Amino acid sequence: MPEALPVATIRTQVTVPLAFPDGYTTTARVFTFKGLVDGREHLALGLGDWAGALDRLAVGGEAPLVRPHSECLTGDVFGSQRCDCGPQLREAVQRIAETGGFLLYLRQEGRGIGLYAKLDAYALQDAGLDTYQANVALGRGEDERDYTAAAQMLATLGVPRVRLLSSNPDKAEQLTRLGVDVAERVLTSVFLSPANADYLAAKAAKAAEAKAADVEAAEVEAAEVEAAEVEAAEAADALAGRAPERPVSR
């Protein structure tokens, strides 16, 4: 059952022209909010024909394209090559603008550990740890990001169903748990450079690990269901005075 969310409201909205270093330009309707659970200044950017996307959704049409993008000052603003955040932001803005939807700019730097801690983690990465190990070495979680505020923002904007622009399955899992219908997950591009190769390799390994865990959990669940069916069949046989007949293993 989806988690109940506190109600947030729109605080203000304003049109902002956007321009990127490569010359790409567009316009965003920027929304701010009151009542977000973590009290942070998250933003929603309505891009392209976002209003038309809402209208189409309301009559059963395609869900709007949405990307929850966690703030990365070093990558988004200064163009750091240690990560792929800046290129992902640039890609997301154009892809969403082309179809109509929202970019949720979430103020959770460094996978939620903050800017200073992220830079501390960089120093540990220079000493040989990967991006997740470095967070743990600092006494933090591998990934502390929480998407409750994102779900609140979507509810406030009238977006109960989304096509999620993300290669991170945790975003889909969290949003689904929070009551957002993820109709589709649209994968982001891979932005590989010599400076971020280790970073991207660590992300790929973590994604593979999560997928393996999901497969194992599904297998365990199937085994538990089969065992329950066997137990129920044996109980029914016992009540009927029959010799147990085990169902065929699947």
Sequence and secondary structure as in RCSB ss.txt:
>XXXX:A:sequence
MPEALPVATIRTQVTVPLAFPDGYTTTARVFTFKGLVDGREHLALGLGDWAGALDRLAVGGEAPLVRPHSECLTG
DVFGSQRCDCGPQLREAVQRIAETGGFLLYLRQEGRGIGLYAKLDAYALQDAGLDTYQANVALGRGEDERDYTAA
AQMLATLGVPRVRLLSSNPDKAEQLTRLGVDVAERVLTSVFLSPANADYLAAKAAKAAEAKAADVEAAEVEAAEV
EAAEVEAAEAADALAGRAPERPVSR
>XXXX:A:secstr
        EEEEEEEEEEE TTS EEEEEEEEEE  TT    EEEEESSHHHHHHHHHTT    EEEEEE  III
IIT  SSSSHHHHHHHHHHHHHHH EEEEEE  TGGGT HHHHHHHHHHHHTT  HHHHHHHTTS S     HHH
HHHHHHHT  EEEEE S HHHHHHHHHTT EEEEEE       TTTHHHHHHHHHHHHHHHHHHHHHHHHHHHHH
HHHHHHHHHHHHHHHT         
